[in-house]
Amino acid sequence: MEIKILTAPGLGSSGPFHWQTLWEQSIPGIRRIEQQSWDAPVCADWVAAIENAVAAAGPQVVIAAHSLACMAIAHWAQQTRLSVTGVLLVAPADAEDPNFPIEAKGFSPIPLTTFPFRSIVVASTNDEYCSITRAAFLASQWGSRFVNTGAKGHINANSNLGAWLDGQNLLKELIQNQPTL
């Protein structure tokens, strides 16, 4: 099967009711980027896993990253020579926040340069891991389109989004290079 979409979960990975897992179960051509450690992540290891997954999938792939994986994507974008069609960065976790999990190593400082690919940052007005203002700032620095999705928490399983159709539309926007929302 040709891989068209890679999911990149955050800290702890994505459980059975998370939109990433539901997408993996229902969308053909989607595969999860697996990490060595979901619970004690090291940025360099996560970046290497992203690089390997993208190299295997090819340049037409789109990545759907969540939370801490958004930070890994920001670091990966600074060093890769590979290309992707685009990246959906959902609920980025602010690696520079004083309350950032201490078990996650090497994710700060956050790179603040424009990505070499199309990207969309999606953030919530009540995300405990990154303020909407901070998410909008990161989007502007990365050259990403910014989408304020309203009060949806950390845009995860606790947000009760199911297969998150708005997210699927944003994914289609990246794949087809056409605005959806």
C-alpha positions as CSV (number, residue, x, y, z in Angstrom):
1,M,0.0,0.0,0.0
2,E,1.3,3.4,-0.9
3,I,1.7,5.7,2.1
4,K,0.1,9.1,1.6
5,I,-0.3,10.2,5.2
6,L,1.9,9.8,8.3
7,T,0.6,10.5,11.7
8,A,3.0,11.7,14.4
9,P,1.5,11.4,17.9
10,G,2.7,13.3,20.9
11,L,3.9,12.3,24.4
12,G,2.5,8.9,25.4
13,S,1.3,8.3,21.8
14,S,-2.3,8.4,20.7
15,G,-4.8,6.0,22.4
16,P,-7.7,4.1,20.9
17,F,-10.2,7.1,20.9
18,H,-7.7,9.7,19.6
19,W,-8.5,11.1,16.1
20,Q,-5.0,10.0,14.9
21,T,-5.8,6.4,15.8
22,L,-9.3,6.6,14.3
23,W,-7.8,8.0,11.1
24,E,-5.3,5.2,10.9
25,Q,-8.1,2.7,11.2
26,S,-10.4,4.3,8.5
27,I,-8.2,6.2,6.0
28,P,-6.4,4.1,3.4
29,G,-2.7,4.8,3.0
30,I,-2.0,6.1,6.5
31,R,0.7,5.0,8.8
32,R,1.9,6.0,12.3
33,I,5.5,7.2,12.8
34,E,6.6,5.0,15.7
35,Q,9.0,6.3,18.3
36,Q,11.5,4.5,20.5
37,S,10.1,6.1,23.6
38,W,6.6,7.6,23.9
39,D,7.0,8.3,27.6
40,A,10.6,9.7,27.9
41,P,11.1,11.3,24.4
42,V,14.4,12.6,23.2
43,C,14.0,15.1,20.3
44,A,16.9,13.8,18.3
45,D,15.4,10.3,18.3
46,W,12.0,11.6,17.3
47,V,13.5,13.6,14.5
48,A,15.4,10.5,13.3
49,A,12.2,8.5,13.3
50,I,10.4,11.2,11.3
51,E,13.3,11.3,8.8
52,N,13.2,7.6,8.3
53,A,9.4,7.5,7.9
54,V,9.4,10.3,5.4
55,A,12.2,8.7,3.4
56,A,10.3,5.4,3.3
57,A,7.0,7.1,2.3
58,G,8.3,9.5,-0.4
59,P,7.9,13.2,-1.2
60,Q,4.1,13.1,-1.8
61,V,3.3,12.3,1.9
62,V,1.5,14.6,4.3
63,I,2.2,14.5,8.0
64,A,-0.5,14.9,10.7
65,A,1.4,15.8,13.9
66,H,-0.1,16.3,17.3
67,S,1.2,18.0,20.4
68,L,4.9,17.2,21.2
69,A,5.3,15.8,17.7
70,C,4.7,19.4,16.3
71,M,7.9,20.4,18.2
72,A,9.7,17.4,16.7
73,I,8.5,18.5,13.2
74,A,9.9,22.0,13.8
75,H,13.3,20.6,14.6
76,W,13.1,18.1,11.7
77,A,12.2,20.9,9.2
78,Q,15.5,22.6,10.1
79,Q,17.7,19.7,9.1
80,T,16.0,17.5,6.6
81,R,16.8,17.5,2.9
82,L,13.6,15.5,2.2
83,S,10.4,17.1,0.9
84,V,6.8,16.5,1.9
85,T,3.5,17.8,0.4
86,G,2.6,19.4,3.7
87,V,2.2,19.1,7.5
88,L,-0.8,19.5,9.7
89,L,0.4,20.6,13.2
90,V,-2.4,20.1,15.7
91,A,-2.3,21.5,19.3
92,P,1.5,22.2,19.4
93,A,2.9,21.7,22.9
94,D,5.0,24.7,24.0
95,A,8.4,23.2,24.7
96,E,9.5,26.5,26.2
97,D,6.8,26.7,28.8
98,P,8.0,26.3,32.4
99,N,5.5,23.5,32.9
100,F,6.7,21.5,29.9
101,P,7.1,17.9,30.9
102,I,10.7,17.3,32.2
103,E,10.8,13.8,30.8
104,A,10.9,15.3,27.2
105,K,14.5,16.2,26.3
106,G,15.9,18.5,23.6
107,F,12.7,20.0,22.3
108,S,13.7,23.6,23.2
109,P,14.6,26.1,22.1
110,I,11.8,25.9,19.5
111,P,13.0,26.6,15.9
112,L,11.4,29.8,14.7
113,T,12.2,29.8,11.0
114,T,9.9,29.2,8.0
115,F,9.3,25.6,7.1
116,P,10.3,24.5,3.6
117,F,6.8,23.0,3.0
118,R,3.2,24.0,3.3
119,S,1.8,23.8,6.8
120,I,-1.3,24.5,8.9
121,V,-1.2,25.0,12.7
122,V,-4.5,24.2,14.4
123,A,-5.0,25.4,18.0
124,S,-7.7,25.6,20.6
125,T,-8.6,28.6,22.8
126,N,-8.4,26.5,26.0
127,D,-5.4,24.2,25.4
128,E,-3.6,23.7,28.6
129,Y,-0.3,23.0,26.8
130,C,-0.1,26.0,24.6
131,S,-2.0,29.3,24.6
132,I,-3.8,30.4,21.5
133,T,-1.6,33.5,21.3
134,R,1.6,31.3,21.5
135,A,0.3,28.9,18.8
136,A,-0.5,31.8,16.5
137,F,3.0,33.2,17.1
138,L,4.5,29.8,16.2
139,A,2.4,29.6,13.1
140,S,3.5,33.0,11.9
141,Q,7.2,32.1,12.5
142,W,6.9,28.8,10.7
143,G,5.0,30.4,7.7
144,S,2.0,28.2,8.5
145,R,-1.7,29.0,8.0
146,F,-3.3,29.4,11.4
147,V,-6.7,27.9,12.3
148,N,-8.3,28.7,15.6
149,T,-10.7,25.8,16.2
150,G,-12.4,27.3,19.3
151,A,-12.6,25.7,22.7
152,K,-11.5,22.1,22.1
153,G,-9.0,21.6,24.8
154,H,-5.8,19.8,23.6
155,I,-7.6,18.5,20.5
156,N,-7.2,14.9,21.6
157,A,-9.4,12.0,22.8
158,N,-10.5,14.1,25.8
159,S,-11.9,16.6,23.4
160,N,-14.5,14.0,22.2
161,L,-13.8,14.8,18.5
162,G,-14.2,11.2,17.2
163,A,-12.6,11.0,13.7
164,W,-12.4,14.8,13.7
165,L,-13.9,15.7,10.4
166,D,-12.7,19.3,10.4
167,G,-9.1,17.9,10.8
168,Q,-9.7,15.6,7.8
169,N,-10.8,18.6,5.8
170,L,-7.6,20.4,6.7
171,L,-5.7,17.3,5.7
172,K,-7.4,17.3,2.3
173,E,-6.5,21.0,1.9
174,L,-2.9,20.1,2.2
175,I,-3.2,17.1,-0.1
176,Q,-5.2,19.0,-2.8
177,N,-3.7,22.5,-2.1
178,Q,-7.2,24.0,-1.8
179,P,-8.6,25.9,1.2
180,T,-11.4,24.0,3.0
181,L,-12.1,25.9,6.3
